[in-house]
Amino acid sequence: MSRKRRNIVEDITEDESIASSAKTRKIEMTMEQYDKFLLEKKDGRFKRTGQWGGMYKRVAHECCDIECVRKWAPSPIQCLTDDYYCPSCVLHHRNNVNRFSEERLKWTANVPNTFYIFSLVDPGKAANGKTKISLIKFGRTQHENALKRYPTAELKQYEMKLLLSLRGKLSTMTSIENWWKEQAEKNKWFMRFSNSAFHGQTECVQIDDNTLAELIMKSKEMAIAQEESN
């Protein structure tokens, strides 16, 4: 890894360790308190429907949107963060920005989201002599800590290092990710990851350090500009 990329990684790692250490305390609620939380803090957008088993046991929930009514079973503790809502309403529309102007889904524009950039190493396949290639992976996640997006095994196996983590409104982070895709397609940067089981196999690019630095700077500028205008 180049010195420029190593410096970026060190800054990010320090910030993430501070954030994670502040969230280790255990939280408890009664069933009544939790249901009230969903109604008041989550605006009644989804509700608990299964039998209560405490904050750390999975329980059935249902989306209250009449066109969605998705059913899934997260643990109540998982639902407390400000970015957690019905996965179908918030996460499964990919990069469609038109939904933010639709009456039914426009509220999702303000849900917190994270845009991230990782450096990683593609180990290659036996067919090509397992030639290692240094790549950049970009994408979005609901997690405030982008490192939680990938299993520890993948982070280690592919030598993944977090280079950038931007937190803001879903509409802003979606715009930044779409811009990266446009740049990658226009400049033919996309490089398909050799392991098809790796999430985001098609969202890896091969670029030099100067280009990476320019893209990171532009991403930060877009985040600031769009958050201030909203």
Secondary structure, DSSP 4 states (H G I P E B T S, - for coil): --HHHHHHHHHHHHHHHHHHHTT-S-----HHHHHHHHHHTSTTSEEE-S----TTS---EEE--TTT--EE---GGGG-STT---HHHHTTTTT-GGGGGSTTTGGGGGSEEEEEEEEEEE---GGGT---EEEEEEEEES-SSGGGGS-HHHHHHTT-EEEEEEEEEHHHHHHHHHHHHHHHHHHT-B---S-TTSTTTTSEE---HHHHHHHHHHHHHHHHHHHHH-
